[in-house]
């Protein structure tokens, strides 16, 4: 599959990275539990497939999307529940150290309802993404700058966001859309896709863990 199809460069550290640059990372986990991240910038090995796996052991790429924020270029583990990620403190952020760099691994925000063409809340899917419209999925993935995409490429060539597996996000959807026991998933049918699934559901090869890494950038 190779590196993300951005116009950025492969970095070996976070120092000096620009939006669109990317850096390799290793991830290994057993089925149903969150694993370990290691060797940011220096990892080698077989890539975790875009179709993911329930017990990954390989590399993926973090893409820089903003100051102090990286997003994984794929779902790195499926068949892991939102509740499991929550119990491990990965919803809003668990401390992660790479060498001397301290940050946190967390999920993206994905919105709590559908958005209409004017960016207002909607209880039906009109194809305009999620509300509030500044949720991180829409802000950083759906609206990734076109000038940072390689000629002829799509968002799926960068984030693999509209193929195979939906991404768990932080949010609980409006109860008028899905049950309150659901949590928001984004992607899969298309980049804008917004859906829900039970927070405790582990038998979900269609839902998975796409980590973001947030750190203090000076």
Secondary structure, 3 states (H helix, E strand, C coil): CCCCCECCCEECCCCCCCCCCEEEEEEECCCCCCCEEECCCCCCCCECCCCCCCCCEEEEEEEEEECCEEEECCCCEECCCHHHHHHCCCCCCEEEEECCEEEEEECCCCCCEEECCCCCEECCCCCCCEECCCCHHHHHHHCCCHHHECCCCCHHHCCCCCCCCEEECCCCCCCCCCCCCEEEEECCCCCCCEEEEECCCCCCCCEEECCEEEECCC
